[in-house]
Amino acid sequence: MIEAFITNAGKYGEGELCGEWLRFPATKKEVQSLLSRIGVDGVLYEEYFITDYKTDIDGLNGCFSQYESIDELNYLASLLDDLDEWDIERFEAAVAHGYYANSVESLINLTQNLDCYDFYSDISDLDDLGRYLIDELGYEKIPERLENYFDYDSYGRDFSLNEGGRFVKGGYLRCDGDGFDRQYKGREDIPDKYRVFAYPDEKMPIREQLAMYSMMMSAPAADYRATPERADR
């Protein structure tokens, strides 16, 4: 669901792009291996930043910054992996709406509050909305003889204005913001099993460390994966 191009910040400042894609959810071993390959060792180079993202959820890329926490991204991706197809639709619709979708923290909370959202799929306009509310959900009982004269468009408009909903890609979304429970307040709330950031093992044999640094110093920058489109921005 989420991939991030992790970049060695120190080497980037020296004019060299050393980075690699990391797919979430990830394991601690995968993170350590990646950091080792791009030279973020916690000694000579300690900092990383993220130059690009890939995700199959529309609009999600725009919610991320260059300086996100690997642990938070891993926690978010793990929570998304646990959602069923219907909840993914609601999540995607909420991101498109902009409800609680301006940071990784808010997105984590969003995954835990999807019951606050009603998403009516395949609804594209007010007339569709009015017909769905009446014909499918039974909000009103329209006598059969009056069905051809009923103004479904106006009914949908009134509902939308009163409920504060919005048309998004794939349907119509409404939210009960009063019921939103902000359970996640920061990195201290990440359960231990989702904490995967760790520098490469300092106990790596010195011979292996020297071989790794020798390879990094002698190899062309292009060997450290293709430059992402936004790497120079």
Buried (B, 14 or more C-beta within 10 A) or exposed (E): BBBBBBBBBBBBEEEBBBBBBBEBBBEEEBBBBBBBBBBBBEEEBEBBBBBBBBBEBBBBEEBBEBEBBBBBBBBBBBBBEEBEEEBBBBBBBBBBBEBBBEBBBBBBBBBBBBEBBBBBEEBEEBBBBBBBBBEEEEEEEBEEEEEEEBEBBEBBBEBBEEEEBBBBEBBBBBBEEEEBEEEBEEEEEBEEEBBBBBBBEEEEEEEEBEEBEEEBEEEEBEEBBEBBEEBEE
